[in-house]
Amino acid sequence: MSGLDGRVALVTGGSRGVGRAIALRLAADGAAVAVNYRRDDAAARAAVTAIEAAGGRAAAYQAAIGDDQAVAAMTEAVRAGLGEVDIVVSNAGTASRGRTVADTEPDEYLRLMTVHALGPLALIRSLLPAMRARPRADIVMVSSAITGHAPPNSAPYTMAKAALEAAARTLAREERPHGIRVNIVAPGLVATDMGERLVRAVDGRALHDLDEHFPFGRVCLPDDVAGVVAFLVSADSGYVTGQRLVVDGGGPDLGIV
Ligand SMILES: NC(=O)c1ccc[n+]([C@@H]2O[C@H](COP(=O)([O-])OP(=O)(O)OC[C@H]3O[C@@H](n4cnc5c(N)ncnc54)[C@H](OP(=O)(O)O)[C@@H]3O)[C@@H](O)[C@H]2O)c1
């Protein structure tokens, strides 16, 4: 028996990077995992295969977070395929273009707000009625340590993550009477495709070339984040809600994510 036996987790952006590590970890802990993705079918299939090879249960579900109709269809498909969702990890996300406020068009704010804040809230809204009926349910929002730094050239991304965090803290208080825990995990720079691209754009080097400049002599790995998410949805954190756990080795990091 593992800690999450009998529970169903939906991990958005679970096909690559941080979300993949979270999906694999929650499955290893016993949950049946819905691996959501946007367009990379092969990566989603590979994540499901890795979970199954380790003895877990998972299925892949395509839907772009931010396309509320597609998301509603996906939640129905997950319900039919795996059962009622009682763990949601809102992880899917994309970087902004890295321009200053002076050079950013309104569309870019809307694009980032849709993926990081409005889309996740529409997903959660569609799942809440069923989650309230579960003995326990958990929502974990993957945000970013960036909301504490607000570095230059980051406004659309930082604003969208800050909006998500504000909603999460509100939701935590609203849903406490229904047994739903809502917490935020805020990584610093993580070794993923996104992290790699950001470092190349800002610094020109490969991410692991910078290991010595990071806390503990290495950049944060997706598994570092997955372990914190696993704790937050476990029985060990039943009295924890409305919290923001920063996973950045104690900072400071390069201040770019
Ligand atoms: N990497 C970092 O340094 C870092 C630091 C702090 C916070 N974060 C946050 O951590 C989360 C994961 O980032 P990552 O580094 O793992 O990114 P990544 O390596 O680029 O992977 C992104 C994942 O999200 C999916 N995705 C993107 N947009 C989507 C959408 N609209 N709907 C559904 N799925 C979508 C992708 O699926 P497809 O491949 O199918 O598009 C992929 O599975 C993000 O919220 C990011 O903001 C990352």
PDBQT file of the ligand as one rigid body, heavy atoms in Angstrom, charges set to zero:
ROOT
HETATM    1  N1  LIG A 301      11.698  25.610 -15.598  1.00  0.00    +0.000 N 
HETATM    2  C1  LIG A 301      11.791  26.578 -14.706  1.00  0.00    +0.000 C 
HETATM    3  O1  LIG A 301      12.883  27.140 -14.501  1.00  0.00    +0.000 OA
HETATM    4  C2  LIG A 301      10.575  26.984 -13.893  1.00  0.00    +0.000 A 
HETATM    5  C3  LIG A 301      10.781  27.776 -12.755  1.00  0.00    +0.000 A 
HETATM    6  C4  LIG A 301       9.701  28.167 -11.981  1.00  0.00    +0.000 A 
HETATM    7  C5  LIG A 301       8.422  27.780 -12.348  1.00  0.00    +0.000 A 
HETATM    8  N2  LIG A 301       8.251  27.031 -13.460  1.00  0.00    +0.000 N 
HETATM    9  C6  LIG A 301       6.877  26.643 -13.795  1.00  0.00    +0.000 C 
HETATM   10  O2  LIG A 301       6.807  25.218 -13.755  1.00  0.00    +0.000 OA
HETATM   11  C7  LIG A 301       5.798  24.775 -14.675  1.00  0.00    +0.000 C 
HETATM   12  C8  LIG A 301       6.385  23.715 -15.584  1.00  0.00    +0.000 C 
HETATM   13  O3  LIG A 301       7.458  24.298 -16.308  1.00  0.00    +0.000 OA
HETATM   14  P1  LIG A 301       8.560  23.396 -17.064  1.00  0.00    +0.000 P 
HETATM   15  O4  LIG A 301       9.839  24.065 -16.874  1.00  0.00    +0.000 OA
HETATM   16  O5  LIG A 301       8.382  21.989 -16.708  1.00  0.00    +0.000 OA
HETATM   17  O6  LIG A 301       8.096  23.666 -18.588  1.00  0.00    +0.000 OA
HETATM   18  P2  LIG A 301       8.385  22.777 -19.901  1.00  0.00    +0.000 P 
HETATM   19  O7  LIG A 301       9.583  21.947 -19.715  1.00  0.00    +0.000 OA
HETATM   20  O8  LIG A 301       8.351  23.755 -21.033  1.00  0.00    +0.000 OA
HETATM   21  O9  LIG A 301       7.092  21.823 -19.987  1.00  0.00    +0.000 OA
HETATM   22  C9  LIG A 301       5.843  22.457 -20.115  1.00  0.00    +0.000 C 
HETATM   23  C10 LIG A 301       4.729  21.428 -20.004  1.00  0.00    +0.000 C 
HETATM   24  O10 LIG A 301       3.493  22.142 -19.963  1.00  0.00    +0.000 OA
HETATM   25  C11 LIG A 301       2.701  21.748 -21.099  1.00  0.00    +0.000 C 
HETATM   26  N3  LIG A 301       1.939  22.920 -21.540  1.00  0.00    +0.000 N 
HETATM   27  C12 LIG A 301       2.396  24.138 -21.902  1.00  0.00    +0.000 A 
HETATM   28  N4  LIG A 301       1.355  24.946 -22.177  1.00  0.00    +0.000 NA
HETATM   29  C13 LIG A 301       0.232  24.210 -21.983  1.00  0.00    +0.000 A 
HETATM   30  C14 LIG A 301      -1.144  24.464 -22.075  1.00  0.00    +0.000 A 
HETATM   31  N5  LIG A 301      -1.638  25.665 -22.456  1.00  0.00    +0.000 N 
HETATM   32  N6  LIG A 301      -2.012  23.458 -21.782  1.00  0.00    +0.000 NA
HETATM   33  C15 LIG A 301      -1.581  22.236 -21.401  1.00  0.00    +0.000 A 
HETATM   34  N7  LIG A 301      -0.284  21.936 -21.289  1.00  0.00    +0.000 NA
HETATM   35  C16 LIG A 301       0.606  22.914 -21.570  1.00  0.00    +0.000 A 
HETATM   36  C17 LIG A 301       3.666  21.198 -22.122  1.00  0.00    +0.000 C 
HETATM   37  O11 LIG A 301       2.970  20.303 -22.985  1.00  0.00    +0.000 OA
HETATM   38  P3  LIG A 301       3.338  20.274 -24.586  1.00  0.00    +0.000 P 
HETATM   39  O12 LIG A 301       4.764  19.822 -24.668  1.00  0.00    +0.000 OA
HETATM   40  O13 LIG A 301       2.369  19.297 -25.147  1.00  0.00    +0.000 OA
HETATM   41  O14 LIG A 301       3.156  21.679 -25.076  1.00  0.00    +0.000 OA
HETATM   42  C18 LIG A 301       4.650  20.482 -21.189  1.00  0.00    +0.000 C 
HETATM   43  O15 LIG A 301       4.109  19.265 -20.728  1.00  0.00    +0.000 OA
HETATM   44  C19 LIG A 301       5.302  26.039 -15.410  1.00  0.00    +0.000 C 
HETATM   45  O16 LIG A 301       4.116  26.502 -14.833  1.00  0.00    +0.000 OA
HETATM   46  C20 LIG A 301       6.428  27.030 -15.194  1.00  0.00    +0.000 C 
HETATM   47  O17 LIG A 301       5.965  28.355 -15.269  1.00  0.00    +0.000 OA
HETATM   48  C21 LIG A 301       9.293  26.604 -14.243  1.00  0.00    +0.000 A 
ENDROOT
TORSDOF 0
